[in-house]
């Protein structure tokens, strides 16, 4: 009776479980902090699976993800393909969960659970430092289930209700610790299981394969948070996306297809807006907004007179320490290898917390910690007054920092670049280096 009550505490109803080729499974779930209100901390998600092939030891699975609240992946990272089995492979879905302290990737355990020998009441085993035990049985809807608990030395990690007739997890509850040991809870449960006919299954698989092939041609690595939409990628996306979308008429990819079309349009508009700002700035005298040193003293722009000046607008914070923080090391390399009488490199902390008296000090301390951690030799200035807007803040177009601006010896802007540069491990930021060389008048 105890096991049955545990089962019912997870889910009071569930569709009839089945796992065979051509089955479409839909799971609803949530992820949120133990402390704080659900409205402030919780993320909702829907995970859809299309089972392409089933073997005794595993299954080939396509997946699509929808997220609501606390951030989320771009459409290019919300679908994939993996092999589910005793040894899980790459390509499984993750949630993107944003907090003030940083962004975390939350792994979603595959809802398909294969094990040999099969589960039985009282079965126990140890795997990856975790103890597994079938605690009992129960019913979820019309499905008889195993109640499997996973724990370690710190306590219960995960509880799953697994269908006794198929390798399908009907519901899962997992304790997840992120940040400074902050406890969060991940839940999901099966809400629908549909057996597609042969034509529907083939069409679904073809749609997934087409979208995966497009992502591969774009050169986008799954799970990378910042996808750089350069001109080449955008041109390919606009050219090839319509044919891919035409293969998606229904099913779990419809939302992703709609988001892809909207993103392609927005990226085009964003690129146009950035180009417009570039056109207004390059060739004209550079503004000299009010900036301060990290010690609070005003910055004297006369220090840049007659020199080539590289401005790097970025948030300059130590936490969350996320890309593209690595590029500032290459910018520092450029600074160290240029005579001070020729080139000035200035990092500008464009952290919006600087403009709020209650968070200003935290932003300054965060920038100082980053400077110490990265051992930066070029000076960092604080943009308390929003001076980046005078240089065309890319965030106004929906783009992201960093922004690089190169000012020539005559005080006119010669280069405006939003985003990161390609990095050569031996020569650093070659594109920026070439711009600086030309502005200085150095021989190539």
Secondary structure as the mmCIF struct_conf table of DSSP 4:
data_model
#
loop_
_struct_conf.conf_type_id
_struct_conf.id
_struct_conf.beg_label_comp_id
_struct_conf.beg_label_asym_id
_struct_conf.beg_label_seq_id
_struct_conf.end_label_comp_id
_struct_conf.end_label_asym_id
_struct_conf.end_label_seq_id
HELX_RH_AL_P HELX_RH_AL_P1 UNK A 2 UNK A 10
BEND BEND1 UNK A 12 UNK A 12
HELX_LH_PP_P HELX_LH_PP_P1 UNK A 15 UNK A 17
TURN_TY1_P TURN_TY1_P1 UNK A 21 UNK A 22
STRN STRN1 UNK A 23 UNK A 33
BEND BEND2 UNK A 34 UNK A 36
HELX_RH_AL_P HELX_RH_AL_P2 UNK A 38 UNK A 41
STRN STRN2 UNK A 43 UNK A 55
TURN_TY1_P TURN_TY1_P2 UNK A 56 UNK A 57
STRN STRN3 UNK A 58 UNK A 68
BEND BEND3 UNK A 69 UNK A 70
HELX_RH_3T_P HELX_RH_3T_P1 UNK A 75 UNK A 77
BEND BEND4 UNK A 78 UNK A 78
STRN STRN4 UNK A 79 UNK A 85
BEND BEND5 UNK A 86 UNK A 87
BEND BEND6 UNK A 90 UNK A 90
STRN STRN5 UNK A 94 UNK A 99
TURN_TY1_P TURN_TY1_P3 UNK A 100 UNK A 101
STRN STRN6 UNK A 102 UNK A 107
BEND BEND7 UNK A 111 UNK A 111
STRN STRN7 UNK A 112 UNK A 112
BEND BEND8 UNK A 116 UNK A 117
HELX_LH_PP_P HELX_LH_PP_P2 UNK A 118 UNK A 119
TURN_TY1_P TURN_TY1_P4 UNK A 121 UNK A 122
STRN STRN8 UNK A 124 UNK A 127
TURN_TY1_P TURN_TY1_P5 UNK A 128 UNK A 129
STRN STRN9 UNK A 130 UNK A 140
TURN_TY1_P TURN_TY1_P6 UNK A 141 UNK A 142
STRN STRN10 UNK A 143 UNK A 152
TURN_TY1_P TURN_TY1_P7 UNK A 153 UNK A 154
STRN STRN11 UNK A 155 UNK A 163
BEND BEND9 UNK A 164 UNK A 167
STRN STRN12 UNK A 168 UNK A 168
STRN STRN13 UNK A 169 UNK A 178
TURN_TY1_P TURN_TY1_P8 UNK A 179 UNK A 181
STRN STRN14 UNK A 182 UNK A 195
HELX_RH_AL_P HELX_RH_AL_P3 UNK A 198 UNK A 218
TURN_TY1_P TURN_TY1_P9 UNK A 219 UNK A 219
HELX_LH_PP_P HELX_LH_PP_P3 UNK A 220 UNK A 221
TURN_TY1_P TURN_TY1_P10 UNK A 222 UNK A 223
BEND BEND10 UNK A 225 UNK A 225
HELX_RH_AL_P HELX_RH_AL_P4 UNK A 231 UNK A 245
TURN_TY1_P TURN_TY1_P11 UNK A 246 UNK A 247
BEND BEND11 UNK A 249 UNK A 251
TURN_TY1_P TURN_TY1_P12 UNK A 252 UNK A 253
HELX_RH_AL_P HELX_RH_AL_P5 UNK A 254 UNK A 281
TURN_TY1_P TURN_TY1_P13 UNK A 282 UNK A 283
BEND BEND12 UNK A 284 UNK A 284
STRN STRN15 UNK A 285 UNK A 285
HELX_LH_PP_P HELX_LH_PP_P4 UNK A 286 UNK A 287
STRN STRN16 UNK A 292 UNK A 293
TURN_TY1_P TURN_TY1_P14 UNK A 294 UNK A 295
BEND BEND13 UNK A 296 UNK A 296
HELX_LH_PP_P HELX_LH_PP_P5 UNK A 297 UNK A 297
STRN STRN17 UNK A 298 UNK A 298
HELX_LH_PP_P HELX_LH_PP_P6 UNK A 299 UNK A 299
HELX_RH_3T_P HELX_RH_3T_P2 UNK A 301 UNK A 304
TURN_TY1_P TURN_TY1_P15 UNK A 305 UNK A 306
BEND BEND14 UNK A 307 UNK A 307
STRN STRN18 UNK A 308 UNK A 314
BEND BEND15 UNK A 318 UNK A 320
TURN_TY1_P TURN_TY1_P16 UNK A 323 UNK A 326
HELX_RH_AL_P HELX_RH_AL_P6 UNK A 327 UNK A 336
TURN_TY1_P TURN_TY1_P17 UNK A 337 UNK A 337
BEND BEND16 UNK A 338 UNK A 338
TURN_TY1_P TURN_TY1_P18 UNK A 340 UNK A 342
STRN STRN19 UNK A 343 UNK A 349
HELX_RH_3T_P HELX_RH_3T_P3 UNK A 352 UNK A 355
BEND BEND17 UNK A 356 UNK A 356
TURN_TY1_P TURN_TY1_P19 UNK A 357 UNK A 359
HELX_RH_AL_P HELX_RH_AL_P7 UNK A 360 UNK A 374
TURN_TY1_P TURN_TY1_P20 UNK A 375 UNK A 375
BEND BEND18 UNK A 378 UNK A 378
STRN STRN20 UNK A 379 UNK A 382
TURN_TY1_P TURN_TY1_P21 UNK A 384 UNK A 385
HELX_RH_3T_P HELX_RH_3T_P4 UNK A 387 UNK A 391
HELX_RH_3T_P HELX_RH_3T_P5 UNK A 394 UNK A 397
TURN_TY1_P TURN_TY1_P22 UNK A 398 UNK A 398
BEND BEND19 UNK A 401 UNK A 401
STRN STRN21 UNK A 403 UNK A 407
TURN_TY1_P TURN_TY1_P23 UNK A 409 UNK A 410
BEND BEND20 UNK A 411 UNK A 411
STRN STRN22 UNK A 412 UNK A 412
STRN STRN23 UNK A 413 UNK A 418
BEND BEND21 UNK A 419 UNK A 419
STRN STRN24 UNK A 424 UNK A 424
TURN_TY1_P TURN_TY1_P24 UNK A 425 UNK A 427
STRN STRN25 UNK A 428 UNK A 428
BEND BEND22 UNK A 429 UNK A 429
HELX_RH_AL_P HELX_RH_AL_P8 UNK A 430 UNK A 440
TURN_TY1_P TURN_TY1_P25 UNK A 441 UNK A 441
#
